[in-house]
Amino acid sequence: MKKLLLAVVLLLLGAAAVLHYLHLDAIWWYTWRMHQAPLHHDSLALDHYRADIQAQPIDGLDDDVSALTFNAETGTLFAVLNGEPLLVELSVDGKLLRKVRVKGVQDMEGLTHVAGRRYVIAEERSQRLIEVEVPDGAAEVDVAGAPSLTIGLDLNGNKGFEGLSWDARQRRLLVVKERDPLRVLAVSGFVGAQPDSPLALHIQELKTPDSPWLFMRDLSSLSLHDETGHLLLLSDQSNMLVEYDEDGHPRSLLGLWRGMGGLQRTVPQAEGLAMDGQRRLYLVSEPNLFYRFVPGE
């Protein structure tokens, strides 16, 4: 009897390991949660997206690309490297256009375009947010004297701020903390604050660590889709991208493992996310791989 019980336990553990490896646990969890939520007709339908550029090395970059943002005014993408302190400009097909050395920063992990030449950079370990101007054609910028804000929430080394997105409609900065615990924050009153005026700072937690809707293992990036107000959260460890509506409910999911979305191989370490006005999705994966996904019919 004991041998039979042991065999059953080992079989269950093996099945759980297989489900975890194939990400079926996450898919089943997501499907169950989707059935608990009402239908939403303006979903981005991420499950219909297909990769038209995948695992393309970014020529000219050898270090880890760790963030991504789309600048609608230039029609180009911007990213940061978390080793060598560089901000880089990329075309929408993943070609390197410009390198900008950033002085006075350490461990850049997050980046978002605000407007014009203004961007916000996030340092992971210190949880410092820096608002910086990047002039056209600049080869170097210095953040000394630039507006900055250090939040210092759950400081635990290399598990800090991983992604940023600017919410132009509500004039707030959206921030994700990687894990231990997972957090999604909204920071108002920092970007665009006048230096001679009192700082009206407000920090709100959009998703608590124990939220039943936050079923990923970590958070590596995020992007707000302005037209719908929906939030896209990227998870490296769960190999998935999840769309949430304005009420915080999941609406669609794009798996980033082989066979999903036309992928020939699983995305190895997805670190940056952006979406353009045509609803095309862009991902960067460490150390320097570029992906583009286009919406389906």
URKASUL-V153682 format. One record per residue. N is the residue number from 0. RES is the residue in three letters. SS is DSSP state (H for helix, E for strand, C for the rest). OMEGA is omega in radians with two decimals (* if undefined). Layout:
N:RES:SS:OMEGA  N:RES:SS:OMEGA
This chain:
0:MET:C:3.13  1:LYS:H:3.13  2:LYS:H:3.12  3:LEU:H:3.13  4:LEU:H:3.12  5:LEU:H:3.14  6:ALA:H:3.12  7:VAL:H:3.13  8:VAL:H:3.13  9:LEU:H:3.11  10:LEU:H:3.12  11:LEU:H:3.11  12:LEU:H:3.11  13:GLY:H:3.12  14:ALA:H:3.11  15:ALA:H:3.13  16:ALA:H:3.12  17:VAL:H:3.11  18:LEU:H:3.14  19:HIS:H:-3.11  20:TYR:H:-3.11  21:LEU:H:3.14  22:HIS:C:3.14  23:LEU:H:3.08  24:ASP:H:3.13  25:ALA:H:-3.13  26:ILE:H:3.14  27:TRP:H:3.10  28:TRP:H:3.14  29:TYR:H:-3.12  30:THR:H:3.12  31:TRP:H:3.14  32:ARG:H:3.13  33:MET:H:-3.14  34:HIS:H:3.11  35:GLN:H:-3.06  36:ALA:C:3.11  37:PRO:C:3.11  38:LEU:C:-3.11  39:HIS:C:-2.92  40:HIS:C:3.12  41:ASP:C:3.09  42:SER:C:3.06  43:LEU:C:3.09  44:ALA:C:-3.10  45:LEU:H:-3.13  46:ASP:H:3.09  47:HIS:H:-3.12  48:TYR:C:3.11  49:ARG:E:-3.14  50:ALA:E:3.01  51:ASP:E:2.92  52:ILE:E:-3.12  53:GLN:E:3.10  54:ALA:E:3.14  55:GLN:E:3.09  56:PRO:E:3.08  57:ILE:C:-3.10  58:ASP:C:3.13  59:GLY:C:3.10  60:LEU:C:3.12  61:ASP:C:-3.06  62:ASP:C:-3.07  63:ASP:C:3.05  64:VAL:E:-2.91  65:SER:C:3.11  66:ALA:C:-3.12  67:LEU:C:3.05  68:THR:E:3.14  69:PHE:E:3.07  70:ASN:E:-3.10  71:ALA:C:-3.11  72:GLU:C:3.10  73:THR:C:-3.09  74:GLY:C:-3.11  75:THR:E:3.12  76:LEU:E:3.05  77:PHE:E:-3.11  78:ALA:E:3.03  79:VAL:E:3.06  80:LEU:E:-3.08  81:ASN:C:3.03  82:GLY:C:3.02  83:GLU:C:-3.03  84:PRO:C:-3.12  85:LEU:E:2.88  86:LEU:E:-3.05  87:VAL:E:3.08  88:GLU:E:-3.10  89:LEU:E:2.98  90:SER:C:-3.11  91:VAL:C:3.00  92:ASP:C:2.96  93:GLY:C:3.11  94:LYS:C:3.12  95:LEU:E:-3.12  96:LEU:E:-3.04  97:ARG:E:2.98  98:LYS:E:3.10  99:VAL:E:3.11  100:ARG:E:-3.12  101:VAL:E:-3.14  102:LYS:E:3.05  103:GLY:C:3.13  104:VAL:C:3.06  105:GLN:C:2.99  106:ASP:C:3.09  107:MET:E:-3.14  108:GLU:E:-3.09  109:GLY:E:3.13  110:LEU:E:3.01  111:THR:E:3.06  112:HIS:E:3.13  113:VAL:E:3.12  114:ALA:E:3.12  115:GLY:C:3.14  116:ARG:C:-3.06  117:ARG:E:3.11  118:TYR:E:2.97  119:VAL:E:3.11  120:ILE:E:3.06  121:ALA:E:2.97  122:GLU:E:-3.01  123:GLU:C:-2.98  124:ARG:C:-3.11  125:SER:C:-3.05  126:GLN:C:3.09  127:ARG:E:3.05  128:LEU:E:-3.05  129:ILE:E:3.07  130:GLU:E:-2.99  131:VAL:E:3.03  132:GLU:E:3.09  133:VAL:C:-3.10  134:PRO:C:3.07  135:ASP:C:3.09  136:GLY:C:-3.12  137:ALA:C:3.07  138:ALA:C:-3.13  139:GLU:E:3.01  140:VAL:E:-3.14  141:ASP:E:-3.09  142:VAL:C:3.09  143:ALA:C:-3.13  144:GLY:C:3.12  145:ALA:C:3.09  146:PRO:C:-3.13  147:SER:E:3.13  148:LEU:E:3.07  149:THR:E:-3.07  150:ILE:C:3.05  151:GLY:C:-3.12  152:LEU:C:3.14  153:ASP:C:-3.10  154:LEU:C:-3.13  155:ASN:C:3.01  156:GLY:C:-2.98  157:ASN:C:3.10  158:LYS:C:-3.06  159:GLY:C:-3.07  160:PHE:E:-3.05  161:GLU:E:-3.07  162:GLY:E:3.14  163:LEU:E:2.98  164:SER:E:-3.12  165:TRP:E:3.07  166:ASP:E:-3.05  167:ALA:C:-3.09  168:ARG:C:-3.12  169:GLN:C:3.07  170:ARG:C:-3.13  171:ARG:E:3.14  172:LEU:E:3.11  173:LEU:E:-3.01  174:VAL:E:3.00  175:VAL:E:2.99  176:LYS:E:-2.96  177:GLU:C:3.13  178:ARG:C:-3.14  179:ASP:C:-0.04  180:PRO:C:2.98  181:LEU:C:3.07  182:ARG:E:2.98  183:VAL:E:-3.03  184:LEU:E:2.97  185:ALA:E:-3.10  186:VAL:E:3.13  187:SER:E:3.05  188:GLY:C:3.13  189:PHE:C:-3.11  190:VAL:C:3.11  191:GLY:C:-3.14  192:ALA:C:3.11  193:GLN:C:-3.06  194:PRO:C:-3.11  195:ASP:C:-3.14  196:SER:C:3.09  197:PRO:C:-3.13  198:LEU:C:3.12  199:ALA:C:-3.02  200:LEU:C:3.08  201:HIS:E:3.12  202:ILE:E:-3.11  203:GLN:E:3.08  204:GLU:E:-3.11  205:LEU:E:3.10  206:LYS:E:3.11  207:THR:C:-3.12  208:PRO:C:-3.11  209:ASP:C:3.14  210:SER:C:3.13  211:PRO:C:3.13  212:TRP:C:-3.11  213:LEU:C:-2.98  214:PHE:C:3.09  215:MET:C:-3.12  216:ARG:C:3.07  217:ASP:C:3.06  218:LEU:C:-3.11  219:SER:C:3.10  220:SER:E:3.06  221:LEU:E:3.08  222:SER:E:3.09  223:LEU:E:3.06  224:HIS:E:-2.99  225:ASP:C:-3.04  226:GLU:C:-3.12  227:THR:C:-3.02  228:GLY:C:-3.13  229:HIS:E:-3.09  230:LEU:E:3.08  231:LEU:E:3.12  232:LEU:E:-3.10  233:LEU:E:3.09  234:SER:E:3.08  235:ASP:C:-3.05  236:GLN:C:3.10  237:SER:C:3.13  238:ASN:C:-3.14  239:MET:E:3.04  240:LEU:E:-3.05  241:VAL:E:3.08  242:GLU:E:3.09  243:TYR:E:3.08  244:ASP:C:-3.06  245:GLU:C:3.06  246:ASP:C:3.10  247:GLY:C:-3.14  248:HIS:C:3.09  249:PRO:E:-3.09  250:ARG:E:3.07  251:SER:E:-3.06  252:LEU:E:3.01  253:LEU:E:3.06  254:GLY:E:-3.08  255:LEU:C:3.09  256:TRP:C:-3.06  257:ARG:C:3.12  258:GLY:C:3.11  259:MET:C:3.09  260:GLY:C:-3.14  261:GLY:C:-3.11  262:LEU:C:3.09  263:GLN:C:3.08  264:ARG:C:3.09  265:THR:C:3.07  266:VAL:C:-2.96  267:PRO:C:-3.13  268:GLN:C:-3.09  269:ALA:E:-3.03  270:GLU:E:-3.09  271:GLY:E:-3.03  272:LEU:E:3.04  273:ALA:E:3.07  274:MET:E:3.14  275:ASP:C:-3.09  276:GLY:C:3.08  277:GLN:C:-3.14  278:ARG:C:3.01  279:ARG:C:-3.14  280:LEU:E:3.10  281:TYR:E:3.07  282:LEU:E:2.92  283:VAL:E:-3.07  284:SER:E:3.13  285:GLU:C:0.05  286:PRO:C:-3.05  287:ASN:C:-3.13  288:LEU:E:-3.07  289:PHE:E:3.11  290:TYR:E:2.99  291:ARG:E:3.12  292:PHE:E:3.14  293:VAL:E:-3.13  294:PRO:C:3.12  295:GLY:C:3.14  296:GLU:C:*
